């Protein structure tokens, strides 16, 4: 086992039909179907689409509503990051794989306004269309959430665009098609890496199992779920400032 | 509205001696004085009827209470404190109520553990039947704790008992009720049981605040504390009654201490005795023998894992004790614990293996001896535990220390000698805990509101907040009202509101939520363990169960179990056959540091052992120390012995990196602080990630790269200069402040305690810490987290003193070929923390290098 093996030499990863690569220094690798971007989002060059999930806007407001004084600020910065990503890759479409908003009590006017300003901005500057696949958190929003008023297209269950299928929770089988490659959110995957001299680091990550790509949670004020890698799993650490493929041997559950 | 009308109070209050009775020209005064003496006689009579005489301290206590004084009763465990205070309180109340019928609570009895409430109620009710007959009034005792069902709570509210047993949390909840003024308007006496347990904790601060509130509602109330094994009695009294009342309060001490005997089981031969580790079962045969020789034994361990392991081992060694052996620790289900307690009480059990869950409480008569498995860690603790045995008349309390590894032998010797000599550790009360204050502000706002100035004065009257400055008070009020500075722009957040000069809770829903939050203690995420066929076993930490696969076997609640299914909330288990190769859950927390007093005694034992090796005419060593002398010799040969005037530093290399071991002998907390400080100063020069580990004897820094440092460099690194700045800076590099923040966040209401309907408002304290550090840097709770790490975690004062001491010591740096006997236990410590000045990419690359290196070996 060499260090190269552990830190994964090839930036490319091929599953049955999809080639996954990582973006380095803002340049797009050619010939990839999915490019993993720094900042916890992915880019699909064929359709010029930025995909991300689990932004959980208004989570801080939900806490405040419940009497817990959490300051605002993280949501605004998350949207700024998203704008920057769209700008860098000149994306025509932003696809959010669910859980854009956190909860009904957090959907305050301020939060909704902030988001519609964002939508307006990316539409005007890059002609970017915003699409949302509903997540479990959106289902509890009720009448407070009117996507057409904010100017986004929404999709109840899933979007199928061969070879891809976009869905919030990959374990809910709507129109499961055996040969499609699923891109999903919901899980908020994280991994913990331990060295022998005692260092330990927990990071959000991209995870693929061959037929599915799990996206890390985009929002800063969100928790994580520690995944246990199997032989089929492939992991990329997803940090704000970079993506790093790592070998499963580094991950200890 | 002010509380009870002041004009009527002097009539209710008793004349407490000549001075007052001469001032008070009330016609009824002479008659009452007669009454007082009768009351004392009534209590005497109760003892006489049982062919007993009360102790002098018991007499003194009830006389002082009848006279209306505040005070503290300090007596060893199991000498009759409860009875003394209870008689005093009942007599005082019955004397005060001769004229008119009262309806509210008369006596509040605060107990630190809700598990003790039922036992206490039983103990208080027992003499009551006789007393009320003599006193001529009908009395009821009720309990209100977190365990009380909703129906019982409703019943209580309709008809308050005369005496209420409660916990600090439940008392806070009662104080937050809208009608709390009425509930407590007839209160005569508050008794705080086991005050030494609360002193020095956040719950102690909560109690102080609750007491100050009760005094404001009912100025005539008196406060009494009961305490055992405490050194700083003066401070304890002041904290209990408030600094302004200290001079008039009475401190009563029992002058007849209980007879206690201490001994240690010494392993043989010592060479094969493990150097480190907390699970060593080597002394099992001797332990079984000791249990066999007594009628009933209480075996204490320091951790829950240790309790599980020992319970299992004893049961395996003596299958015939199957039905007379029980396990008792905080994670075992309440019902199973009750069975164990009942068995101890009626003497049907041979042995109970327990953790600190049985440290406190009503005495178990049949217990003949106590075993302390592992180092006792403190002198107060060994006294407390020894006091749990020998409660039959004329019996002696017996405690046997069972060391689990070699160095604990010395700790046992030191603790045994110190306990016999009668020295005990002090417990310092906490000050300026802003999280408790902000919780208290909301509590008072829930119960009919407050004027800012009044509450400020009230709070300043406690030891905890005597030095509170205006600015911090404003911040705490602001935090309670608007969530602090960063939130002022968000109208959706508001907990308390000002109307006509008074502050009130903003909505009934918030009051409900606040009450729910007071009562719950969030610990690490825990999972319930249940039988597949139904029935609960207790709780384990989620981090343990999620590592297991279905079908894995583990030991819990003294039973070998197989994990059948884990659904995220419940671990469903089946009984497993055979008990080999079982995993034992680890629970976080509960690891007490060796006290300062004891560390000094330990260093003294090391010195004695070293001396006796060189000088055959030296006085004989205590048996424990004599047994470990060969190990001390090895240490002296491979390295050096630490002494009072040298600082020993060892450098060693192992397959997991380069190590530095440093032995200041200042106790675990100071070592953690020193380790963080030193790591920060080293990593500041060259970016690196260092792992820190500490025990009570010294600490370790280790890293992947060699640290090239000599005595002169260390002299520089240990310089006290800029200590505070450096410590604050290094806290950001470690996770310590974040860990401390958890408790603070809960008390201040930043994380929700309840489980129901809280799904969308769940976040880890760590996440909130990050958000606050980024978007609300002026939040004083962050500041408090850092301050608390400095004070509670590192004992800042002592740390800075220890740096001064090190400056005067000679520094000796020695390269050891392998880990020395003193270094090995530190290396084996499981709980470590890290300090890093590298970015995540560098850290991952380094970890990959390490792993690759390990794979090559």
Interface residues (C-beta under 8 A of the other chain):
Chain A: X1 X2 X3 X6 X7 X59 X60 X61 X62 X63 X64 X65 X66 X67 X68 X69 X70 X71 X72 X73 X74 X102 X103 X105 X106 X108 X110 X137 X193 X194 X195 X196 X197 X198 X199 X200 X201 X203 X220 X221 X222 X223 X226 X237 X239 X242 X244 X246 X249 X250 X253
Chain B: X479 X482 X483 X484 X486 X487 X489 X490 X492 X493 X495 X510 X513 X514 X546 X547 X655 X656 X657 X689 X691 X702 X703 X704 X749 X750 X751 X752 X758 X760 X761 X762 X763 X764 X767 X768 X770 X771 X772 X774 X775 X776 X779 X832 X834 X836 X840 X841 X843 X844 X845 X846 X847 X848 X849 X850 X851 X852 X853 X854 X855
